[in-house]
Amino acid sequence: MENKILIFGHKNPDTDTICSALVKEILNKKNGCEKSKAVRLGNVNKETQYALDYFGVKAPELLEEVEEGRKETVYPMLYSWRNRRDIDGCR
């Protein structure tokens, strides 16, 4: 995932987090940002998997760790202030 702009939400992703990241990746690519990639920080729950299956969409790749010194792009629409500690190490 080198040189990618990673799009993700909180650590325990639910349907809105997963789908928002997927849509933001599509939108970015349509606007010429081919480096965008939706990822998730945790396991997909049953509700989210049902929605993904229903629409025939694969879950984003699981990002298990962030390399030290890597700069990530975090989109405010996916950022939850109550979950700030989940992504503080990604800056």
LUMKOL-415286 format. One record per residue: residue number from 0; residue in three letters; x, y, z of N, C-alpha, C, O in turn. Coordinates in steps of 0.02 Angstrom, whole numbers, plus 50000, padded with zeros to 5 digits. Last residue first. Layout:
<sites>
[NUM, "Ala", [X, Y, Z], [X, Y, Z], [X, Y, Z], [X, Y, Z]]
...
</sites>
This chain:
<sites>
[90, "Arg", [49954, 50483, 50618], [49973, 50549, 50592], [50047, 50556, 50581], [50070, 50609, 50559]]
[89, "Cys", [49918, 50369, 50681], [49923, 50367, 50608], [49947, 50433, 50578], [49958, 50437, 50518]]
[88, "Gly", [49891, 50375, 50813], [49956, 50349, 50793], [49967, 50350, 50719], [50022, 50332, 50696]]
[87, "Asp", [49757, 50416, 50818], [49810, 50464, 50834], [49878, 50440, 50812], [49920, 50481, 50793]]
[86, "Ile", [49653, 50331, 50798], [49692, 50349, 50740], [49748, 50398, 50755], [49782, 50421, 50709]]
[85, "Asp", [49593, 50306, 50920], [49603, 50251, 50874], [49649, 50268, 50817], [49682, 50223, 50790]]
[84, "Arg", [49572, 50425, 50984], [49630, 50386, 51006], [49644, 50328, 50958], [49700, 50303, 50956]]
[83, "Arg", [49449, 50468, 50928], [49511, 50500, 50908], [49572, 50458, 50926], [49620, 50454, 50887]]
[82, "Asn", [49319, 50434, 50944], [49366, 50380, 50928], [49434, 50407, 50908], [49473, 50372, 50876]]
[81, "Arg", [49251, 50549, 50962], [49252, 50503, 51019], [49299, 50444, 51007], [49317, 50409, 51054]]
[80, "Trp", [49262, 50607, 50835], [49301, 50634, 50891], [49303, 50587, 50950], [49354, 50586, 50985]]
[79, "Ser", [49282, 50517, 50690], [49238, 50526, 50747], [49280, 50551, 50806], [49329, 50518, 50825]]
[78, "Tyr", [49293, 50534, 50520], [49328, 50543, 50582], [49279, 50556, 50638], [49238, 50602, 50633]]
[77, "Leu", [49242, 50537, 50398], [49251, 50471, 50426], [49282, 50474, 50496], [49295, 50423, 50527]]
[76, "Met", [49242, 50667, 50363], [49177, 50634, 50364], [49181, 50564, 50394], [49131, 50535, 50414]]
[75, "Pro", [49381, 50701, 50362], [49338, 50720, 50418], [49271, 50684, 50420], [49246, 50670, 50474]]
[74, "Tyr", [49497, 50577, 50315], [49443, 50621, 50293], [49397, 50636, 50351], [49374, 50591, 50385]]
[73, "Val", [49666, 50570, 50330], [49604, 50552, 50365], [49551, 50602, 50343], [49560, 50662, 50351]]
[72, "Thr", [49809, 50504, 50264], [49758, 50555, 50253], [49694, 50530, 50285], [49669, 50476, 50268]]
[71, "Glu", [49962, 50471, 50348], [49898, 50450, 50321], [49853, 50510, 50310], [49860, 50561, 50344]]
[70, "Lys", [50131, 50442, 50340], [50080, 50495, 50347], [50017, 50471, 50312], [50018, 50453, 50254]]
[69, "Arg", [50239, 50342, 50434], [50195, 50348, 50376], [50143, 50402, 50390], [50116, 50406, 50444]]
[68, "Gly", [50310, 50324, 50549], [50329, 50380, 50506], [50285, 50389, 50445], [50292, 50438, 50409]]
[67, "Glu", [50286, 50151, 50552], [50310, 50210, 50587], [50332, 50263, 50537], [50368, 50249, 50489]]
[66, "Glu", [50145, 50083, 50469], [50217, 50088, 50475], [50236, 50153, 50509], [50205, 50205, 50497]]
[65, "Val", [50007, 50021, 50552], [50032, 50076, 50510], [50107, 50081, 50522], [50129, 50084, 50579]]
[64, "Glu", [49916, 49867, 50543], [49962, 49914, 50575], [49984, 49966, 50525], [49980, 49956, 50464]]
[63, "Glu", [49809, 49812, 50474], [49824, 49789, 50542], [49872, 49834, 50579], [49869, 49839, 50640]]
[62, "Leu", [49681, 49842, 50377], [49746, 49874, 50392], [49762, 49857, 50464], [49732, 49885, 50510]]
[61, "Leu", [49594, 49739, 50269], [49607, 49754, 50339], [49677, 49783, 50346], [49726, 49753, 50324]]
[60, "Glu", [49513, 49800, 50122], [49568, 49763, 50153], [49577, 49786, 50226], [49568, 49845, 50242]]
[59, "Pro", [49333, 49812, 50118], [49401, 49839, 50109], [49452, 49796, 50145], [49436, 49760, 50192]]
[58, "Ala", [49228, 49681, 50056], [49250, 49724, 50111], [49319, 49751, 50096], [49360, 49717, 50064]]
[57, "Lys", [49149, 49686, 49895], [49198, 49656, 49942], [49215, 49707, 49996], [49218, 49767, 49984]]
[56, "Val", [48978, 49682, 49851], [49039, 49722, 49860], [49085, 49687, 49910], [49061, 49662, 49961]]
[55, "Gly", [48843, 49650, 49827], [48897, 49618, 49790], [48963, 49655, 49793], [48999, 49659, 49743]]
[54, "Phe", [48741, 49694, 49906], [48760, 49736, 49849], [48818, 49708, 49808], [48840, 49739, 49759]]
[53, "Tyr", [48737, 49590, 49998], [48676, 49609, 49962], [48692, 49649, 49899], [48662, 49639, 49847]]
[52, "Asp", [48866, 49592, 50052], [48844, 49535, 50012], [48783, 49553, 49969], [48780, 49534, 49911]]
[51, "Leu", [48858, 49715, 50121], [48908, 49706, 50069], [48888, 49648, 50023], [48893, 49653, 49962]]
[50, "Ala", [48755, 49684, 50213], [48747, 49739, 50165], [48796, 49731, 50107], [48777, 49741, 50049]]
[49, "Tyr", [48816, 49578, 50285], [48752, 49568, 50250], [48743, 49621, 50196], [48725, 49605, 50139]]
[48, "Gln", [48925, 49644, 50340], [48937, 49591, 50291], [48874, 49576, 50251], [48877, 49564, 50191]]
[47, "Thr", [48856, 49730, 50428], [48895, 49758, 50373], [48908, 49705, 50319], [48903, 49720, 50259]]
[46, "Glu", [48803, 49635, 50516], [48759, 49681, 50480], [48794, 49709, 50418], [48766, 49713, 50364]]
[45, "Lys", [48919, 49572, 50568], [48870, 49534, 50529], [48825, 49579, 50487], [48811, 49564, 50429]]
[44, "Asn", [49070, 49673, 50545], [49018, 49641, 50584], [48965, 49609, 50539], [48967, 49619, 50478]]
[43, "Val", [49238, 49653, 50504], [49172, 49672, 50477], [49119, 49636, 50519], [49123, 49575, 50527]]
[42, "Asn", [49371, 49708, 50613], [49331, 49657, 50579], [49264, 49684, 50556], [49237, 49731, 50585]]
[41, "Gly", [49463, 49861, 50577], [49440, 49806, 50619], [49398, 49758, 50578], [49391, 49765, 50517]]
[40, "Leu", [49495, 49960, 50491], [49540, 49951, 50548], [49519, 49894, 50593], [49554, 49878, 50641]]
[39, "Arg", [49500, 49956, 50311], [49463, 49953, 50374], [49513, 49939, 50430], [49565, 49909, 50419]]
[38, "Val", [49515, 50060, 50165], [49538, 50006, 50208], [49495, 50008, 50271], [49457, 50055, 50282]]
[37, "Ala", [49518, 50123, 50001], [49478, 50112, 50061], [49507, 50053, 50099], [49521, 50001, 50070]]
[36, "Lys", [49633, 50225, 49924], [49617, 50156, 49939], [49578, 50152, 50004], [49601, 50175, 50056]]
[35, "Ser", [49699, 50333, 49798], [49653, 50320, 49853], [49637, 50246, 49861], [49630, 50210, 49812]]
[34, "Lys", [49772, 50360, 49685], [49809, 50334, 49743], [49763, 50316, 49801], [49786, 50286, 49850]]
[33, "Glu", [49699, 50424, 49589], [49705, 50351, 49583], [49740, 50320, 49643], [49737, 50259, 49652]]
[32, "Cys", [49608, 50549, 49576], [49654, 50529, 49629], [49658, 50452, 49631], [49624, 50421, 49671]]
[31, "Gly", [49510, 50589, 49485], [49580, 50586, 49464], [49630, 50566, 49517], [49690, 50567, 49503]]
[30, "Asn", [49381, 50580, 49521], [49408, 50647, 49518], [49483, 50647, 49505], [49517, 50698, 49514]]
[29, "Lys", [49363, 50446, 49531], [49327, 50481, 49477], [49352, 50552, 49468], [49346, 50581, 49414]]
[28, "Lys", [49437, 50426, 49647], [49462, 50400, 49583], [49428, 50432, 49524], [49459, 50445, 49472]]
[27, "Asn", [49352, 50487, 49742], [49420, 50512, 49731], [49447, 50490, 49663], [49476, 50530, 49626]]
[26, "Leu", [49239, 50403, 49731], [49235, 50474, 49715], [49304, 50504, 49701], [49312, 50541, 49652]]
[25, "Ile", [49294, 50281, 49777], [49265, 50286, 49709], [49263, 50359, 49687], [49282, 50375, 49631]]
[24, "Glu", [49329, 50318, 49909], [49380, 50293, 49862], [49355, 50300, 49790], [49393, 50324, 49747]]
[23, "Lys", [49204, 50351, 49960], [49255, 50404, 49954], [49311, 50382, 49907], [49338, 50423, 49870]]
[22, "Val", [49143, 50225, 49960], [49116, 50278, 49916], [49168, 50333, 49906], [49176, 50359, 49851]]
[21, "Leu", [49221, 50159, 50057], [49217, 50133, 49989], [49193, 50187, 49940], [49220, 50193, 49885]]
[20, "Ala", [49196, 50240, 50170], [49264, 50233, 50144], [49264, 50209, 50072], [49301, 50234, 50031]]
[19, "Ser", [49058, 50219, 50183], [49084, 50287, 50171], [49154, 50284, 50143], [49171, 50321, 50097]]
[18, "Cys", [49053, 50082, 50213], [49024, 50107, 50150], [49049, 50177, 50133], [49060, 50192, 50075]]
[17, "Ile", [49118, 50080, 50339], [49143, 50040, 50282], [49117, 50069, 50216], [49156, 50079, 50169]]
[16, "Thr", [49036, 50168, 50415], [49108, 50179, 50407], [49136, 50143, 50346], [49173, 50173, 50306]]
[15, "Asp", [48908, 50110, 50408], [48920, 50177, 50381], [48993, 50192, 50371], [49012, 50225, 50322]]
[14, "Thr", [48929, 49982, 50468], [48910, 49988, 50398], [48924, 50057, 50370], [48950, 50063, 50314]]
[13, "Asp", [49078, 49997, 50570], [49009, 49975, 50559], [48992, 49991, 50486], [49035, 50012, 50447]]
[12, "Pro", [49236, 49956, 50642], [49196, 49984, 50587], [49125, 49954, 50584], [49115, 49894, 50593]]
[11, "Asn", [49322, 50001, 50761], [49271, 49949, 50758], [49220, 49969, 50705], [49167, 49996, 50721]]
[10, "Lys", [49399, 50116, 50732], [49431, 50051, 50742], [49383, 49992, 50739], [49402, 49938, 50717]]
[9, "His", [49329, 50226, 50602], [49350, 50206, 50669], [49371, 50133, 50674], [49364, 50094, 50627]]
[8, "Gly", [49385, 50233, 50435], [49348, 50264, 50490], [49374, 50239, 50556], [49435, 50232, 50566]]
[7, "Phe", [49488, 50275, 50293], [49461, 50230, 50343], [49423, 50269, 50395], [49429, 50330, 50400]]
[6, "Ile", [49594, 50275, 50159], [49531, 50303, 50183], [49500, 50253, 50232], [49487, 50195, 50213]]
[5, "Leu", [49756, 50316, 50110], [49712, 50268, 50142], [49651, 50303, 50172], [49658, 50353, 50206]]
[4, "Ile", [49837, 50341, 49970], [49799, 50381, 50018], [49747, 50333, 50047], [49701, 50313, 50013]]
[3, "Lys", [49994, 50261, 49943], [49921, 50263, 49937], [49894, 50313, 49987], [49924, 50326, 50039]]
[2, "Asn", [50130, 50230, 49951], [50108, 50288, 49913], [50033, 50291, 49899], [50011, 50320, 49850]]
[1, "Glu", [50103, 50056, 49976], [50148, 50112, 49975], [50122, 50167, 49929], [50094, 50153, 49876]]
[0, "Met", [50041, 49940, 50000], [50000, 50000, 50000], [50043, 50063, 50000], [50021, 50116, 50022]]
</sites>
